């Protein structure tokens, strides 16, 4: 049997900085071409200009023709974009190639468009050669929708980068709690800030760093001990995490959003920073964050519980160290190579099923 040398078409919206290494690892294994249709970033950092692997910019309406062209041996598509997913799926079927869904979904989308499109989403799950998922929580939901095969592609960041210490100076207080994320309600920044104020940890001994799009900016030393730093490049996020004692990830569930994972948790864990995370965070449901092992888990939207968790970690430095050390150990298997290996395994299983030797 002659190996198929055609690349794999991988359809997604953007490439965030933490995805560059993942796509490079997959390209080295399988040979891929990215079809990027743009749109809003769901990451705290924006897209990169060059993803470092073969790519093309496309409109969502162009995805069908690409997937059906015969130029690719398989088609992979994520769940972003209203038109890209169904067009990638139907195009792959037209071209006679296996289709793989890369899914972040672990709950139904309750928007009008989501409700109307749900029968199609179920059909795609049922007919995909495999569903590559963010974690076991997504796999369980995919199986509920009828997926025949699910494979976890573990969420990963560049461990070598995130393990390095940031700038050695700049810690604004002896105890620093941090929130980094978009300013949307679903990310829970308002919950994190309210919990900070309710904790009573104000003054010279503690500070709350609020970063990401929509956080604004202000000078250090404000009366409420809240330091707003605005959007940051990855190196800036690393600098902040280096001087953090705890990261808050207080995501909320909405009609259209349920936090698929939370890659900032991986980043913090590589720095040995424990988290306080809500139970609506994918990294909690997916098993990376474990209560009283590498962080503390609280009910989503519970300001009092989040404030109590902050006080607990402030008052117990030994617990912070214990959780942080375990966090660094627990995130070690979440690598780009593991992510790419999952996709490679799915592609090869499908190839053997179609072309038995």
N, C-alpha and C positions, 0 to 999 in steps of 0.2 A: 504494500500500500504506500503510495507516494505521499509524503507529508504535504499538507495544504499550506503554501507559503503566503497566502493572502493575509493581510492584517485583520485585526478585530476592530470593528467600528464601536466606539464608546461615546455615547451621546449624553451630554450633561450641560448644565448652564454655564458654570464658571469653574476655574481652578483657583481655590484659595491657597495661600502659602503652605498650609499643612497638608495639602493634597499632592503637591509637586513630587515629593519623594515616593508616594504611593503609586502614582502613574508611571514614574520612571522604573520602579521595580517591576510593575506589570509589563511595561513595554520591553524590558530586557528579557522577560520570560516568554512573552507571546507575540510581541509586535502589535501595537495598537495605533489607531488614529483617533484623536479626539474631535468630535463635532460639538463646538461650543456655541450655544444659542443666546448666551448672555442673560441679563435679568438681574434681579436683586440678590445680593449676597446674604446668606443666612449665617455667615460667620462674623465674628467681631472684627476680623480683618478683611479687606477687600480683595478682589481677584488679582492675580499676577498677570503681567503683560505677556510673558512667554512661559508656557507650562513645561518647556524642556523636552517635549516629545512631539512627534508629528501631530499637527492639529489644523483645523480650519474653522473659521467663523461662519455660522450658518443662521438662516432664519428657521423658525420652527417648521414652517410649511415646506422647507426643502428636505427635511429629514426622511420622509417617505422614499423619495427618489434615491437618496444615498443608500438607505438600507436595502432597497430592492435592486440596486445596480449590479450586483454580482461581483463587485470589487472587494468584498469582505467575506471572510469565512464564518463570521458570527457577529451578532449585534447585541450590545449591552446598552441599557438605558436606565437612568435614574428616575425618581418620581417627581422631580421638579419640572415645571412647564406644563401648561394645559394641553398643548397640541403635540409636543415632541414625543411623549410616551406612546400614545396610540399610533402615531405615524411611524415610529421606529418599529413597533410590534407588527403592524400590518405590512410594512415594507419588508421586514425580515421574512414574514410568511410568504409574501409574493416572490421574494428572491430564493426561497427554499433553504434559508439558513436558520440555525437555532437562535432563539431569542432568550436573553438573560436579563432579568429585572434586578436592578440594584435598589433595594428598598429601605427606606427610613421609617415606613409607616408602622405604627403599633396601635392605631385607633382610627376610626372612620373620620373623614373630613366632613364637617357639618355645614359648610358653606353651600349656597345654592348650586354653584358649579360642581362642588364635590358630590352632592347628593345626586345630581343628574348624571354624573360620570361614573357613579359607583358600580353599576352593572358591568361597564367596560373594565374597570379596575379589577373586579373579580375574575372576569374572563382572562385578563392578562396573567393574573396570578396562577390560574388553573392551567393555562397553556404554555407558560414559560418553561424552557428546558430546565431551568433552576432559578430560584430566587436567592440572590446574595444579600445578606442582611447585616444591619448594623450590630446585631447582638441577638441572644436567644429570645429576648422579649419581642423583637420584630419577627423572628422565625416562628414563634408561637402564633402570632397574629396572621402571618402569611399562610400557615397551615389551616387556620380557621377559614381563610378565604379559598382554600382548595389547592394550595401549592403542592405539587407532587414531590418536589425536592427543595429543601432549604439548606443553605450552607452559610455559616457565619463568617463574614469577612471582618475581622476585629478592627475597630476604629483605632487609628494610630496617628502619632505625630513623630517628628524627627527627634528621637531620643537623644542622639548625640548633641543636637543643638540645645534642647531644653534642659539637659542635665548640667550644662555649663553654668557657672554662676554669672549673674549679671554684674552691673557696676557695683563696686565694693562700698560705695557711700550712698547716702540718700534715704536711709530709713527714717521716716518722719516721727516715729514714736517707738517706745519699747515694745508695744503690742500693736500690730497692724492687721486689720481685717480688710479684705479686698473683694470687690465685685467688678468683673469685666464682662461686658456684653452689650448688645444693642439696646437702644432705649425703648423698645417696644414693651407693652404691658406684659406680654407672654413671657418675657425673659425675667420678670420679677425684680427688676432693679428697685422699684418703689418699695417692695416688701423688704428687700435687704436694707435699704436706708432707714425704713421705719423700725426695723428690728435693731439696727445700730443705735438709734436714738432711744429706743425703749430699754436697751441694755444698761444705760447709765455709764458707759465707758467713754467718758468725755474728758477733755483736759489734756495735760501734757503727757500723760502716761499711755494714751491709746489714740489711734487714728483709724479712720475708715477711708480707703482709697476707692473711688468710683471711676471706672474707666470704660471706654468704649463709645461707639457712636451714640450721640444723644445725651452724654453725661455732662457736657459743658466743660468748663475748666475754671479753677480758682487757685489762688495761692495757698501754700501750706500754712497751717497755724490759724485757720479760721476758728471762730468761737465754738462751733459745733463739732470740731475735729473731723470734718468731712473734707477730703481733698479730691476735687474733681479734675481729672487729668485728660479727659477727652479721648478720641481714638488714638491707638498706638500701633506702631509697626511691631512685628514679632519680637524684635530685639528690645523694644520698649516694654512689651508685656513681660518678657523674661526679667528685665530689671525690676519691675514691680513685684513679680512673684518671688524673686530672690529675697526681698525685704518683707515678705508677707508671713504672718503666722497662721492664717487661715484664709481660705477662699470660699466665698458664698456663691452658690449656684441655686437660686431660689425660683426656678422656672414655674410658671403656672400653666394649667391646661385651659385652652380656649376652644371655640367651635372649630377653628381651622388649624390648631397647632397643638402638638404634644412633643416636648423636647426629645428629638430622636436620640441624642447622645450627650453632647456637651464636651467638645474636644479640649476646652480650657481645663477640664479636670485632668486629662492626660498630661497636659503641660504642667499643671501644678504638682501632680504626683511625681513627675520626673525631677522636680525641684525639692521633693520631700515636704510639700505643703499639704496638710490635710484639708478636707472640705467639710462644709456644712451644706448639704444638698437636700432639695425637696424630693418627695416621693414621686414627683412627676418628671423626674430627670431620667433620660434613657440609660445613662451610665449607672444609675441605681438599679433600675429594673433589669438591666443587662448584666449585672453582677460585678462590675468593677468597683463601685463604691459600696462598702459594707459597713453597716452601723457598728461603731465602737471597735472596728478593726482598722480602718484607714480614714475614717471620717465619722460624721454624725448625720443621721437622716431625720428630717422633720417633715411634718405634714405641709403640703403646699399651701401657701397663703397664711400660715399660722405665725403671725408676728411674735407673739409671746414665746412660742416654742423656739423660734429662731434666735430671739434675744437671749433666752436661757442657755442655748447651746453656745452662743458667743461668750457669755459670762463663764460658762464651765471651762471652755478652752483658755480663756484669759486667766482664770484662777488656778489652772492645773498645767503648768509648763511641762511636767513629766508626761502627761497624757498627750500633749501636742507632739512631743518628740516621738513617743511610741507610735502614734497614728501616722506621723509623717514618714518614719522609717518603713512602716509596713506599706504605706502608699507607694513608696519608691520601688519596693520589691514587687508589689502586685501589678504595677503597670509595665514591668519589664517585658512580658510576653506580647504586649500590644505593639507590634512592629509593622513597618511597611512590608517586610518580607512575608509576614503572616497574612497580611491583607492580600497581597498579590498571589500568594500560594493558594488561597481559597478560590480566587477567580480562575487561576490556572487549573486547579483540580476540577472545577465545574466544566470548563471548556473541554478538558480531556475526557471526562466522563461522557459528555454529550457526543464527542467525536467517536469514541469507541462504540457507543450505542448505535450510531448511524452507520459506522463502517467497521463492523466486527472483522477481526483478522482470523 
